[in-house]
Amino acid sequence: KYFWVAVCVLSHGRRLNGVDEILGVNGIGMDRKKACRGVENTASQASQESMATTCQENIASDSAVHCVGGWPAISDYMVASATIEDFVSFRSTVEGSFFIRHLCKVFQEHGHEKTLADLMIIVNSKVAGHRQDFPSQPEYTSTMSKKFMFKRTRQSTVSGVEKMAKNGLFNLLQNQFIAERVSMAV
């Protein structure tokens, strides 16, 4: 019945000994490149290399992509990150990550009417122009072979509006609480 799956992993990162790491829930870091691309299987890689040399003689490859059913097995995915490699991203201690905030807002406003690639261009532009005193530039890589759009149903729209109202009320009350505590401390 379903033709796609979306997996969203949100995590903080750090740079340790020159390596960009994604932090797990246990606080242990994993090399960002390995986490986003998967751990390589050397036996599979050797098989792919031998496949590449036995294919057509006028085509050369350093490493062939494994195919399933005649289609590249590692196609049709997108990986987005709050910042480009070797740089940092910023977040507000009150409003959260610049990237996540804009990503969610753009998906909520345009997710049902624009393609995933178009959404990410809007997100990149909004984050880059958000705060010039904290310059940020997200990035995404994609191997999508078709245009991808989210379908919005009536039920998901109602649920989303309810959640947005609850979150908005929570944020309003939280900000009022913080303001009262600050004024009492002064």
C-alpha positions as CSV (number, residue, x, y, z in Angstrom):
1,K,0.0,0.0,0.0
2,Y,2.9,2.4,0.8
3,F,5.4,3.4,-1.8
4,W,7.9,5.3,0.4
5,V,9.1,5.7,3.9
6,A,10.4,8.8,5.6
7,V,12.9,8.5,8.5
8,C,13.8,11.6,10.4
9,V,16.8,11.6,12.7
10,L,17.3,14.7,14.8
11,S,20.5,15.0,16.8
12,H,23.1,17.4,18.0
13,G,26.7,17.0,16.9
14,R,30.2,18.0,17.7
15,R,33.7,18.1,16.3
16,L,36.2,15.9,18.0
17,N,39.8,15.4,16.9
18,G,39.0,16.8,13.5
19,V,36.0,14.5,12.9
20,D,32.4,15.8,12.7
21,E,30.3,13.5,14.9
22,I,26.6,12.9,15.4
23,L,25.7,12.3,19.0
24,G,23.6,9.3,20.0
25,V,21.1,9.3,22.8
26,N,23.8,7.6,24.9
27,G,26.1,10.6,24.3
28,I,28.6,8.7,22.2
29,G,29.6,10.3,18.9
30,M,29.6,8.6,15.5
31,D,31.5,9.8,12.4
32,R,28.9,11.9,10.5
33,K,30.1,10.5,7.1
34,K,29.7,6.9,8.3
35,A,26.3,7.6,10.0
36,C,24.8,9.3,6.9
37,R,26.2,6.9,4.3
38,G,26.1,3.6,6.2
39,V,29.0,1.4,7.2
40,E,30.7,-0.2,4.2
41,N,30.8,-3.9,3.8
42,T,34.2,-4.8,2.4
43,A,33.0,-8.2,0.9
44,S,30.1,-6.4,-0.9
45,Q,32.5,-3.7,-2.1
46,A,34.9,-6.4,-3.5
47,S,32.0,-8.0,-5.3
48,Q,30.9,-4.7,-6.7
49,E,34.4,-3.9,-7.9
50,S,34.6,-7.2,-9.8
51,M,31.2,-6.6,-11.3
52,A,32.4,-3.2,-12.6
53,T,35.4,-4.8,-14.4
54,T,33.3,-7.5,-16.0
55,C,30.6,-5.0,-17.3
56,Q,31.0,-3.1,-20.6
57,E,34.5,-2.7,-21.7
58,N,34.2,1.0,-22.6
59,I,32.9,2.0,-19.2
60,A,35.3,2.2,-16.2
61,S,34.4,2.5,-12.5
62,D,36.3,2.8,-9.3
63,S,33.4,1.3,-7.3
64,A,30.1,0.1,-8.8
65,V,26.8,0.7,-7.1
66,H,25.0,-2.4,-6.0
67,C,21.8,-2.9,-7.9
68,V,18.5,-4.5,-6.8
69,G,16.1,-5.4,-9.6
70,G,18.2,-3.4,-12.1
71,W,18.0,-0.2,-10.0
72,P,20.7,1.3,-7.8
73,A,20.1,0.1,-4.2
74,I,21.2,3.4,-2.7
75,S,18.9,5.7,-4.7
76,D,16.0,7.9,-3.8
77,Y,17.1,9.3,-0.5
78,M,17.9,12.8,0.8
79,V,20.1,13.8,3.7
80,A,19.8,17.3,5.2
81,S,22.0,18.9,7.7
82,A,21.8,22.1,9.7
83,T,25.3,23.1,8.5
84,I,27.9,22.3,5.9
85,E,30.8,20.1,7.0
86,D,33.5,21.7,9.2
87,F,31.2,24.5,10.3
88,V,28.7,24.9,13.2
89,S,25.0,25.6,13.4
90,F,23.2,27.9,15.8
91,R,20.1,27.6,17.9
92,S,18.2,29.9,20.1
93,T,17.9,28.7,23.7
94,V,14.3,29.9,23.6
95,E,13.1,29.1,20.1
96,G,15.4,26.2,19.2
97,S,17.5,25.4,16.1
98,F,17.3,27.9,13.3
99,F,17.4,24.9,10.8
100,I,14.7,22.8,12.5
101,R,12.4,25.8,13.0
102,H,12.5,26.8,9.4
103,L,12.4,23.2,8.2
104,C,9.2,22.5,10.1
105,K,7.6,25.8,9.1
106,V,8.4,25.4,5.4
107,F,7.1,21.8,5.5
108,Q,3.9,22.8,7.2
109,E,3.2,25.7,4.9
110,H,4.3,24.3,1.5
111,G,4.9,20.5,2.0
112,H,1.7,19.6,0.2
113,E,2.3,21.9,-2.8
114,K,6.0,21.9,-3.6
115,T,8.5,19.1,-4.2
116,L,11.0,18.0,-1.6
117,A,13.9,19.6,-3.5
118,D,12.0,22.9,-3.7
119,L,11.2,22.8,0.0
120,M,14.9,22.3,0.9
121,I,15.9,25.3,-1.3
122,I,13.4,27.5,0.6
123,V,14.7,26.1,3.9
124,N,18.3,26.8,2.9
125,S,17.4,30.4,1.9
126,K,15.5,31.1,5.1
127,V,18.2,29.8,7.4
128,A,21.0,31.6,5.5
129,G,19.1,34.9,5.8
130,H,17.7,34.4,9.3
131,R,20.3,36.1,11.5
132,Q,23.3,37.8,9.9
133,D,25.0,38.0,13.3
134,F,24.9,34.2,13.5
135,P,25.6,33.1,9.9
136,S,24.3,29.6,9.1
137,Q,24.1,27.6,5.9
138,P,22.3,24.2,5.9
139,E,22.9,21.7,3.2
140,Y,21.3,18.7,1.7
141,T,22.3,15.9,-0.7
142,S,19.9,14.0,-2.8
143,T,19.8,10.9,-5.0
144,M,16.1,11.4,-5.8
145,S,15.2,10.1,-9.2
146,K,11.7,11.5,-9.2
147,K,9.9,14.5,-7.9
148,F,8.6,13.8,-4.4
149,M,5.7,15.6,-2.7
150,F,3.9,15.0,0.6
151,K,0.2,14.3,0.5
152,R,-1.9,16.1,3.0
153,T,-5.2,14.5,4.1
154,R,-8.0,16.3,5.9
155,Q,-7.3,14.2,9.0
156,S,-3.5,15.1,9.0
157,T,-4.4,18.8,8.5
158,V,-6.8,18.8,11.5
159,S,-4.2,17.0,13.6
160,G,-1.4,19.4,12.5
161,V,-3.5,22.5,13.3
162,E,-4.4,21.1,16.8
163,K,-0.7,20.4,17.5
164,M,0.4,23.8,16.3
165,A,-2.3,25.4,18.6
166,K,-1.1,23.4,21.6
167,N,2.6,24.2,20.9
168,G,1.8,27.9,20.4
169,L,-0.1,28.0,23.7
170,F,2.7,26.2,25.4
171,N,5.4,28.5,24.0
172,L,3.3,31.6,25.0
173,L,2.8,30.3,28.6
174,Q,6.5,29.3,28.8
175,N,7.7,32.7,27.7
176,Q,5.3,34.5,30.1
177,F,6.6,32.2,32.9
178,I,10.2,33.0,32.1
179,A,9.5,36.8,31.8
180,E,7.8,36.7,35.3
181,R,10.8,34.9,36.8
182,V,13.3,37.3,35.3
183,S,11.3,40.3,36.5
184,M,11.1,38.8,40.0
185,A,14.8,38.3,40.1
186,V,15.6,41.9,39.1
